[in-house]
Amino acid sequence: MMVMRICAAVAVVVLYITVHVAEKCGTKNIVGTRRCGHGLIRFAEQGSAAKLRAITMPHCEKIPTECSRAVMDGCTILTQRGGAALLIGILCISVASLLFGLIPSVNKYVLLSGMPSECIIFFAHGMVAMGAASLALLNKNSIRLPIIQAGKLLFLGAIGMGATSFFINRAAETIPVGIVTTLHFLYPTIVSLVMVLIYHQTLTCLNAVSMVLSICGMLLITNINEGGVWNQLGILAALCSSCTYAFYIICNDRGGVNSLPLSVRLFYSALGSATVFGLLSLKNGAVRLPHSTAALLALVLGSGLGSLVAFYFITAGIQRVGATTAAFTNMLEPVVSVIFSTIYFHDTLSPGTALGMCIILLSIFLIAMDRAKHKFTSFR
């Protein structure tokens, strides 16, 4: 009960900070680019009204400011409107965080029903691929890509979606789902570390403090005196999930695929994951549906449809409030995961583990603050 009260208080604080940051920091947040015959256009949020303003637009005179969609010299310019867009964006990202926070618990329920992890990923990501293809067709986005670009997305999907889900499922079999999700959320720290060490991004004070805090929180959670070898393997699997997802984020950012429509990227990524884990299921003779109707519904509605809806909502939210605000709201995901796993699976947390989780959440908050100041890359 105490854990739930703490998590509820954290959720309220996160939402309050999100609204505050959305109003104060929106003027500095780069939210996207568009290409036209005159060159590359960069768009930035402009104040709490969340209007988009072109800050680099060669040869184009000016942009209409009071429109929801304007077409000028072949360039599509998307703008947002006032407080309504802000509220809708925060609600969209909150719904996405809620769904993403529930999915690990849903997958654990299906695992406990006797369905292998490889088979869960095959069915769930297969449904996501079909849903993403349908969205692409509805939006009139072609899913035909050059072989190299398609292969890159298929590979990234197998690692970023498939391997990440596999490690999360493996970890959830042995340790509480809330701990799994919190350790998985070390991926922003890993991304920041890689960007500093490999891509020579400037190490800011907030970034350095967040890295130290995340390591301290991880050490508290991974207390080797508790739980024995299976607990340690579960923790290792959760940490591996954060590494594979960090790899996915960095490759998406640096691999030249971010310009593609989300439905197309999601289709190929989910298809790559479903293909690899479908083949693994066939090899292991593990292709089967859950034994109970409840587990089958959980697989279809939770793991499959839930993932697709969550990706759709978080994209819609980012379009309205920008990646900076989304980073704060997305902190609700591990909080939701802890609350749900405590209610349904009766998971208990030691004081040291709870403190470690709070420290990791604080490190995520500091990274989001740093991104608000320096316009870092979007993490999801």
C-alpha positions as CSV (number, residue, x, y, z in Angstrom):
1,M,0.0,0.0,0.0
2,M,2.9,2.4,0.8
3,V,4.5,1.7,-2.6
4,M,1.2,2.5,-4.3
5,R,0.9,5.8,-2.4
6,I,4.4,6.8,-3.3
7,C,3.8,5.9,-7.0
8,A,0.6,7.9,-7.1
9,A,2.4,10.9,-5.6
10,V,5.2,10.6,-8.2
11,A,2.6,10.4,-11.0
12,V,0.9,13.6,-9.8
13,V,4.3,15.3,-9.6
14,V,5.2,14.1,-13.1
15,L,2.0,15.5,-14.6
16,Y,2.5,18.8,-12.8
17,I,6.1,19.2,-14.0
18,T,5.0,18.2,-17.5
19,V,2.4,21.0,-17.8
20,H,4.9,23.5,-16.4
21,V,7.7,22.4,-18.8
22,A,5.3,22.4,-21.7
23,E,4.4,26.1,-21.0
24,K,8.0,27.3,-20.2
25,C,10.3,25.3,-22.4
26,G,8.3,24.9,-25.6
27,T,10.1,27.9,-27.3
28,K,13.3,26.0,-27.6
29,N,12.2,22.6,-28.7
30,I,13.0,21.4,-32.2
31,V,10.2,19.1,-33.3
32,G,10.9,18.2,-36.9
33,T,12.1,18.9,-40.4
34,R,10.5,19.0,-43.8
35,R,12.2,19.0,-47.3
36,C,11.0,21.1,-50.2
37,G,12.4,22.3,-53.5
38,H,14.2,25.1,-51.7
39,G,16.0,23.0,-49.2
40,L,15.6,21.6,-45.7
41,I,13.2,23.4,-43.3
42,R,13.5,23.0,-39.5
43,F,10.5,23.6,-37.3
44,A,10.5,24.7,-33.6
45,E,7.7,25.1,-31.0
46,Q,6.8,28.7,-30.3
47,G,5.6,29.2,-26.8
48,S,2.8,27.6,-24.8
49,A,0.5,28.0,-27.8
50,A,2.6,25.2,-29.4
51,K,2.6,26.8,-32.8
52,L,5.3,25.7,-35.2
53,R,7.7,28.3,-36.6
54,A,10.2,27.7,-39.3
55,I,13.6,28.7,-38.1
56,T,15.5,27.8,-41.3
57,M,13.7,28.2,-44.6
58,P,15.9,29.2,-47.5
59,H,14.2,31.3,-50.2
60,C,10.7,31.1,-48.6
61,E,9.5,34.4,-47.5
62,K,7.2,33.7,-44.5
63,I,4.8,31.2,-43.0
64,P,1.2,31.6,-42.1
65,T,0.9,31.6,-38.3
66,E,-2.9,31.1,-37.8
67,C,-3.6,27.9,-39.7
68,S,-3.6,24.3,-38.8
69,R,-2.2,23.2,-42.1
70,A,-0.6,25.3,-44.8
71,V,1.0,24.3,-48.1
72,M,3.6,26.7,-49.5
73,D,6.0,26.1,-52.4
74,G,5.5,22.4,-52.1
75,C,6.3,22.3,-48.4
76,T,3.8,20.9,-45.9
77,I,3.8,23.0,-42.7
78,L,2.1,21.5,-39.7
79,T,1.1,23.9,-36.9
80,Q,-0.7,23.3,-33.6
81,R,-3.3,25.4,-31.8
82,G,-3.2,26.8,-28.2
83,G,-4.1,25.1,-24.9
84,A,-6.3,22.5,-26.5
85,A,-3.4,21.0,-28.4
86,L,-1.3,21.0,-25.2
87,L,-3.9,19.2,-23.2
88,I,-4.7,16.7,-25.9
89,G,-1.0,16.0,-26.4
90,I,-0.4,15.4,-22.7
91,L,-3.4,13.1,-22.6
92,C,-2.2,11.1,-25.6
93,I,1.2,10.6,-24.1
94,S,-0.3,9.7,-20.8
95,V,-2.5,7.0,-22.4
96,A,0.6,5.7,-24.3
97,S,2.6,5.5,-21.0
98,L,-0.3,3.7,-19.4
99,L,-0.4,1.1,-22.1
100,F,3.4,0.7,-22.3
101,G,3.4,0.3,-18.5
102,L,0.7,-2.4,-18.6
103,I,2.2,-4.5,-21.5
104,P,5.0,-6.1,-19.4
105,S,2.5,-7.3,-16.8
106,V,0.2,-8.5,-19.6
107,N,3.0,-10.5,-21.2
108,K,3.9,-12.0,-17.8
109,Y,0.3,-13.1,-17.4
110,V,0.5,-14.8,-20.8
111,L,3.8,-16.4,-19.9
112,L,2.4,-17.8,-16.8
113,S,-0.4,-19.4,-18.9
114,G,2.2,-21.6,-20.5
115,M,3.0,-19.7,-23.8
116,P,6.7,-19.4,-24.6
117,S,8.3,-15.9,-24.8
118,E,9.3,-16.4,-28.4
119,C,5.8,-17.2,-29.4
120,I,4.3,-14.2,-27.6
121,I,6.7,-11.9,-29.5
122,F,5.9,-13.6,-32.8
123,F,2.1,-13.2,-32.4
124,A,2.2,-9.7,-30.7
125,H,4.6,-8.1,-33.2
126,G,2.9,-9.9,-36.1
127,M,-0.3,-8.1,-35.1
128,V,1.6,-4.8,-34.7
129,A,3.0,-5.2,-38.2
130,M,-0.4,-5.9,-39.7
131,G,-1.9,-2.9,-37.9
132,A,1.0,-0.6,-38.9
133,A,0.6,-1.7,-42.6
134,S,-3.2,-0.9,-42.4
135,L,-2.4,2.6,-40.9
136,A,0.1,3.2,-43.7
137,L,-2.4,2.3,-46.4
138,L,-5.1,4.5,-44.7
139,N,-2.7,7.4,-44.6
140,K,-1.6,6.7,-48.3
141,N,2.0,6.0,-47.2
142,S,3.8,3.5,-49.5
143,I,5.5,0.7,-47.6
144,R,7.8,0.0,-50.6
145,L,11.4,0.9,-49.7
146,P,14.8,0.3,-51.2
147,I,16.2,-3.1,-50.2
148,I,19.0,-1.6,-48.1
149,Q,16.7,0.7,-46.2
150,A,14.1,-2.1,-45.7
151,G,16.9,-4.4,-44.5
152,K,18.1,-1.9,-42.0
153,L,14.7,-1.5,-40.5
154,L,14.1,-5.2,-40.4
155,F,17.4,-5.6,-38.5
156,L,16.7,-2.8,-36.1
157,G,13.3,-4.3,-35.4
158,A,14.7,-7.7,-34.6
159,I,17.1,-6.1,-32.1
160,G,15.2,-3.1,-30.8
161,M,11.7,-4.5,-30.6
162,G,12.3,-8.3,-30.6
163,A,15.4,-8.7,-28.5
164,T,14.2,-6.0,-26.1
165,S,10.8,-7.7,-25.6
166,F,12.5,-11.1,-25.2
167,F,14.8,-9.8,-22.4
168,I,11.9,-8.0,-20.7
169,N,9.8,-11.2,-20.7
170,R,12.7,-13.3,-19.4
171,A,13.4,-10.8,-16.6
172,A,9.7,-10.7,-15.7
173,E,9.7,-14.5,-15.1
174,T,12.0,-14.1,-12.1
175,I,11.8,-10.6,-10.7
176,P,8.9,-8.1,-10.1
177,V,7.7,-6.4,-13.3
178,G,8.1,-2.9,-11.7
179,I,11.8,-3.6,-11.2
180,V,12.1,-4.8,-14.8
181,T,10.5,-1.7,-16.2
182,T,12.6,0.6,-14.0
183,L,15.8,-1.1,-15.0
184,H,14.7,-1.0,-18.6
185,F,14.4,2.8,-18.3
186,L,18.1,3.1,-17.8
187,Y,18.2,3.3,-21.6
188,P,18.2,7.1,-21.7
189,T,21.3,7.1,-19.6
190,I,22.9,4.5,-21.9
191,V,22.0,6.6,-25.0
192,S,23.5,9.7,-23.4
193,L,26.7,7.9,-22.5
194,V,27.1,6.5,-26.0
195,M,26.4,9.9,-27.5
196,V,29.1,11.4,-25.3
197,L,31.8,8.7,-25.8
198,I,31.2,7.8,-29.4
199,Y,29.6,10.8,-31.0
200,H,31.4,13.4,-28.9
201,Q,28.3,15.1,-27.6
202,T,29.0,17.6,-24.9
203,L,28.7,16.1,-21.4
204,T,26.6,18.6,-19.4
205,C,26.4,18.8,-15.6
206,L,22.8,17.5,-15.5
207,N,23.8,14.6,-17.8
208,A,26.8,13.6,-15.6
209,V,24.7,13.8,-12.4
210,S,21.9,11.7,-14.0
211,M,24.4,9.0,-15.0
212,V,25.9,8.8,-11.5
213,L,22.4,8.6,-10.0
214,S,21.2,5.9,-12.4
215,I,24.3,3.8,-11.5
216,C,23.6,4.2,-7.8
217,G,19.9,3.3,-8.2
218,M,20.9,0.3,-10.3
219,L,23.3,-0.9,-7.5
220,L,20.6,-0.6,-4.9
221,I,18.1,-2.6,-7.0
222,T,20.7,-5.2,-8.0
223,N,21.6,-6.1,-4.4
224,I,23.5,-9.4,-4.9
225,N,22.7,-10.5,-1.3
226,E,19.1,-10.9,-2.2
227,G,17.3,-13.5,-4.4
228,G,20.0,-15.9,-5.5
229,V,21.2,-16.7,-9.0
230,W,17.8,-16.5,-10.7
231,N,17.2,-13.0,-9.3
232,Q,20.6,-12.0,-10.7
233,L,19.8,-13.5,-14.1
234,G,16.5,-11.6,-14.2
235,I,18.3,-8.3,-13.4
236,L,20.9,-9.1,-16.1
237,A,18.1,-9.7,-18.6
238,A,16.4,-6.4,-17.6
239,L,19.7,-4.5,-18.1
240,C,20.2,-6.2,-21.5
241,S,16.7,-4.9,-22.5
242,S,17.9,-1.3,-21.8
243,C,21.0,-1.9,-23.9
244,T,19.2,-3.3,-26.9
245,Y,16.6,-0.5,-26.8
246,A,19.4,2.1,-26.5
247,F,21.0,0.5,-29.6
248,Y,17.6,0.8,-31.4
249,I,17.2,4.5,-30.5
250,I,20.7,5.5,-31.5
251,C,20.5,3.6,-34.8
252,N,17.1,5.1,-35.6
253,D,18.5,8.6,-35.0
254,R,21.8,8.1,-36.8
255,G,20.7,5.6,-39.5
256,G,18.8,7.9,-41.8
257,V,15.4,6.3,-41.2
258,N,13.7,8.9,-39.0
259,S,12.4,10.8,-42.1
260,L,10.1,7.8,-42.9
261,P,6.5,7.9,-41.7
262,L,6.1,6.2,-38.3
263,S,3.6,3.6,-39.7
264,V,6.2,2.5,-42.3
265,R,9.0,2.3,-39.7
266,L,6.8,0.4,-37.3
267,F,5.7,-2.0,-40.0
268,Y,9.2,-3.0,-40.9
269,S,10.5,-3.1,-37.4
270,A,7.6,-5.2,-36.1
271,L,7.9,-7.5,-39.2
272,G,11.6,-8.0,-38.6
273,S,10.9,-8.9,-34.9
274,A,8.0,-11.2,-35.8
275,T,10.0,-13.0,-38.5
276,V,13.0,-13.7,-36.3
277,F,11.0,-14.9,-33.3
278,G,8.6,-16.8,-35.5
279,L,11.5,-18.8,-37.0
280,L,12.8,-19.4,-33.4
281,S,9.4,-20.6,-32.3
282,L,9.3,-23.0,-35.3
283,K,12.8,-24.3,-34.5
284,N,11.9,-24.9,-30.9
285,G,8.5,-26.4,-31.7
286,A,6.9,-23.7,-29.6
287,V,4.3,-22.3,-31.9
288,R,1.0,-22.5,-29.9
289,L,-1.7,-20.3,-28.6
290,P,-2.4,-19.8,-24.8
291,H,-4.4,-22.5,-23.2
292,S,-7.0,-20.2,-21.7
293,T,-9.4,-17.7,-23.4
294,A,-8.4,-15.0,-20.9
295,A,-4.7,-15.4,-21.8
296,L,-5.6,-15.3,-25.6
297,L,-7.5,-12.1,-25.1
298,A,-4.6,-10.6,-23.1
299,L,-2.3,-11.5,-26.0
300,V,-4.4,-10.0,-28.7
301,L,-5.8,-6.9,-26.9
302,G,-2.8,-6.2,-24.6
303,S,0.4,-7.3,-26.3
304,G,-0.7,-6.8,-29.9
305,L,-3.3,-4.1,-30.2
306,G,-2.1,-2.4,-27.0
307,S,1.4,-1.9,-28.5
308,L,0.0,-0.5,-31.7
309,V,-2.3,1.9,-30.0
310,A,0.4,3.0,-27.6
311,F,2.8,3.9,-30.5
312,Y,0.0,5.7,-32.3
313,F,-0.9,7.8,-29.2
314,I,2.7,8.7,-28.3
315,T,3.3,9.8,-31.9
316,A,0.1,12.0,-31.8
317,G,1.2,13.4,-28.5
318,I,4.7,14.3,-29.6
319,Q,3.3,16.1,-32.7
320,R,1.2,18.3,-30.4
321,V,3.6,19.0,-27.5
322,G,7.1,18.1,-28.8
323,A,9.6,15.5,-27.6
324,T,10.7,17.5,-24.6
325,T,7.3,17.5,-22.9
326,A,6.8,13.9,-24.0
327,A,10.0,12.9,-22.1
328,F,8.5,14.1,-18.8
329,T,5.1,12.5,-19.3
330,N,6.8,9.2,-20.4
331,M,8.1,8.9,-16.8
332,L,4.7,7.6,-15.9
333,E,5.4,4.3,-17.6
334,P,7.6,2.7,-14.9
335,V,5.2,4.2,-12.2
336,V,2.2,2.5,-13.9
337,S,4.1,-0.7,-14.2
338,V,5.0,-0.7,-10.4
339,I,1.4,0.0,-9.4
340,F,-0.2,-2.6,-11.7
341,S,2.3,-5.4,-10.8
342,T,1.8,-4.6,-7.1
343,I,-2.0,-4.9,-7.4
344,Y,-2.2,-7.9,-9.7
345,F,0.9,-10.0,-8.9
346,H,1.2,-8.8,-5.3
347,D,4.9,-7.9,-5.8
348,T,6.6,-6.6,-2.7
349,L,9.6,-4.2,-2.7
350,S,12.2,-3.9,-0.1
351,P,13.0,-0.3,1.1
352,G,16.4,-0.5,-0.6
353,T,14.8,-1.5,-3.9
354,A,12.1,1.2,-3.7
355,L,14.8,3.8,-3.0
356,G,16.8,2.6,-6.0
357,M,13.7,2.8,-8.3
358,C,13.1,6.4,-7.0
359,I,16.7,7.3,-7.7
360,I,16.5,5.9,-11.3
361,L,13.3,7.9,-11.8
362,L,15.1,11.0,-10.6
363,S,17.9,10.3,-13.1
364,I,15.4,10.1,-15.9
365,F,13.9,13.4,-14.8
366,L,17.3,15.0,-14.9
367,I,18.0,13.7,-18.4
368,A,14.6,15.1,-19.5
369,M,15.5,18.5,-18.0
370,D,18.8,18.4,-19.8
371,R,17.0,17.7,-23.1
372,A,14.7,20.6,-22.4
373,K,17.7,22.9,-22.1
374,H,19.8,21.5,-25.0
375,K,17.3,19.9,-27.4
376,F,18.6,16.4,-27.2
377,T,17.3,13.6,-29.4
378,S,13.9,12.0,-28.8
379,F,14.2,8.7,-27.0
380,R,11.0,7.0,-28.1
